[in-house]
Amino acid sequence: MYEEPRVVNSLSDKINDLLAKYEELKAQNESLRNEIVSVKAQNEAKDAQIAKLQEELRAKELESEDIFEKIEEVLGR
């Protein structure tokens, strides 16, 4: 008879611990989801910046080629 209340209290404590852990993990999961969204946005911004820099580099390479061609023309090659 005295065992039953202790078992119920023990089970109740364990259930409360599990619920608390569940809520903690749920909050951590939400935090990680938000971090992923933020990192993905940063990644997209960096990808756009890289694409812009690559385009600028191609333009500079074409400009350099034009300059070298003009130098070669002047030198008569």
C-alpha atoms as one frame of an Amber mdcrd trajectory, in Angstrom:
protein
   0.000   0.000   0.000   2.830   2.398   0.826   4.702   1.302  -2.290   1.996
   2.459  -4.669   2.241   6.213  -3.904   6.039   6.063  -4.157   5.842   4.332
  -7.551   3.303   6.851  -8.787   5.447   9.742  -7.521   8.547   8.225  -9.097
   6.770   7.751 -12.420   5.356  11.249 -12.214   8.828  12.678 -11.585  10.254
  10.750 -14.525   7.462  11.920 -16.805   8.060  15.517 -15.723  11.791  15.093
 -16.407  11.020  13.679 -19.856   8.644  16.552 -20.629  11.232  19.088 -19.512
  13.899  17.429 -21.689  11.447  17.327 -24.608  10.766  21.064 -24.293  14.501
  21.775 -24.033  15.246  19.736 -27.155  12.321  21.319 -28.990  13.721  24.798
 -28.245  17.207  23.695 -29.293  15.793  22.259 -32.523  14.034  25.542 -33.313
  17.233  27.452 -32.606  19.172  25.182 -34.962  16.519  25.584 -37.662  16.815
  29.367 -37.388  20.594  29.107 -37.575  20.332  26.968 -40.722  18.060  29.547
 -42.362  20.539  32.292 -41.485  23.523  30.325 -42.780  21.686  29.494 -46.020
  20.941  33.200 -46.560  24.588  34.071 -45.919  25.645  31.339 -48.332  23.372
  32.701 -51.059  24.765  36.199 -50.530  28.326  34.899 -50.777  27.464  32.901
 -53.906  26.085  36.065 -55.496  29.202  37.987 -54.504  31.454  35.250 -55.943
  29.491  35.257 -59.213  29.840  39.046 -59.441  33.585  38.864 -58.789  33.990
  36.104 -61.389  32.175  38.252 -63.946  34.387  41.220 -63.100  37.463  39.012
 -63.457  36.326  37.832 -66.909  35.809  41.453 -67.948  39.304  42.373 -66.725
  40.797  39.397 -68.561  39.115  40.509 -71.803  40.371  44.032 -71.231  43.898
  42.707 -70.677  43.718  40.655 -73.872  42.665  43.759 -75.811  45.559  45.734
 -74.370  48.059  42.992 -75.242  46.686  42.802 -78.795  47.113  46.561 -79.182
  50.673  46.365 -77.826  51.461  43.580 -80.290  50.032  45.676 -83.130  52.200
  48.618 -82.120  55.273  46.413 -81.919  54.404  44.949 -85.322  54.126  41.346
 -84.357
